[in-house]
Amino acid sequence: MSKLTLDGFFSYCKQIAEHIQLSERMASISGQGTPKLTSAVGNLYYDSILPYREDANMQTREFLARVVDVLLDFVQKVNDRNEKILEFKMPEEMQKLLDLELHDEPLPLKQLLEDCKATLKYQVKTGHPHFFNQLSCGLDVISLAGEWLTAAANTNMFTYEIAPVFILMENIVLEKMRNMIGWKTGDSILAPGGSVSNLYAFLAARHHKFPQYKEKGLTSIPGHLVMFTSDQCHYSVKSCASVCGLGTDYCVCVPSDERGRMIPAQLERLVRYHKDKGHVPFFVNATSGTTVLGAFDPLSEIADICEKYDMWMHVDAAWGGGLLFSKKYRHPRLTGIERADSVTWNPHKLMGTLLQCSTVHFKYEGILLSCNAMSAEYLFMTDKIYDPRFDTGDKVIQCGRHNDIFKLWLQWRGKGTSGFERLMDRLMELSEYMVRRIKEQPDKFYLILEPELVNVSFWYLPKQLRGIPHDANKEIRLGKVCAKLKGRMMQSGTLMVGYQPDDRRPNFFRNIISSAAVTEKDVDFLLSEMDRLGQDIVVE
Ligand SMILES: *Cc1c(COP(=O)(O)O)cnc(C)c1O
């Protein structure tokens, strides 16, 4: 046996320590109880770790490692079909269960770790395979890793100076997205959500048509501006009219057909009507993937009308934009999108990028700077050592901007463009499967329309309403079933599907498959669980 030197002894201890850490980690990964915070660290306060104590690397690492364990446990539970989606409590009860008070005195690290656990315990698992409630579902693990890195880097996106790598990533990703739309050049930005992206489009359109507006305001516009959008559009479009001084009366709703698509002849009629009144039609919003029905407005026909009357064409593809990846589904839905002047496209919806990630694209290079620049001298000096065009801060109406790019860039690296295409095709295929399964059970389910996207609109029929003819009165009763059944889903915690009325019908269910976790068996579960929870519902 060789003689044990002091160095050798230390290295041996280190190996053991690493082994213990590894087995703790393995135990937590396999769910056999998460390692605990040692009391030496658990009893510390914020000012005993970094950045307050520079000799506290180990304590800081231990604390953060235990927080990460809590997060990993959550990721595991999100993907466990035996776990509930939520522990529903009424707000009053929830307030009693949680200790949310802010105190004068600091709390120790062990309490903060408990706070993290309690927070996730009552959080709805939006990435659970049985969560079909929202347009943003799922928990993409690579994108999550990106979000964690983003938080650690904690930088602002306004200058190249402080976000060099992320700024270059934005350029690469946004150019790629513009190319997919069908443009060789242009301008783009990431905005805090599709609603703000739509606002950016509106502002750019007004600037493009009336460049004097920026300095001279309303007096530079020869009449009352009017914008057009379908009656199925996202409400953020109407909000542009209110925010930007048109008034919502001047956001004109164009009627849609029975499947929720804008009727071009109606658009043209309304444009003419407003022109004749002396108004100034200047902006048309076409929706690619409406929020409720998932309908696609006919872009080529709308583009013809925009050209004829010299109006800006914006496409709100916040929801449906992801289908640009799919050779199979892109056409005819998004045919003509390259003729638009601007496009909103939210990766945080169909593409499953973590919230929040929204993009808006313009056909015209430099339009954002021209429209929004205020040239603040303290941030955007023109004598910097690098090309100031790499600073993005003056392109936006915000000052600081959150880093929403890294989680998308990393996800795209991981999947490849072909991986996104496969995801789109898969989500569509699952939705088609769901439609088939609904049609196979006409006594229990009523399909409202053939969907163009992953929105499946339907009613559930409890026993009481089976076998009687479908008419307006029955629709009212089916509408009442929705709220009751949704209540039961929340209480049981096993399933979440959204419902809403629209202007043609009372409440109906709108199911969304936009999570990569969903499989055919989850769709089967969804339908059988609705029936299990709902069959004895009785309505007036
Ligand atoms: C979701 C959605 C929006 C709004 O996007 P946010 O990111 O929620 O602000 C806009 N338009 C359409 C069609 C949408 O579906």
The ligand as an ORCA input file, in Angstrom:
! r2SCAN-3c Opt
* xyz 0 1
  C     -52.255     35.758    -27.958
  C     -52.544     36.669    -29.086
  C     -52.138     38.005    -29.056
  C     -51.556     38.632    -27.835
  O     -50.320     38.117    -27.479
  P     -49.785     38.336    -25.991
  O     -48.396     37.828    -26.074
  O     -50.671     37.554    -25.082
  O     -49.857     39.815    -25.719
  C     -52.356     38.783    -30.175
  N     -52.954     38.260    -31.252
  C     -53.376     36.992    -31.321
  C     -54.054     36.482    -32.556
  C     -53.195     36.145    -30.224
  O     -53.653     34.887    -30.263
*
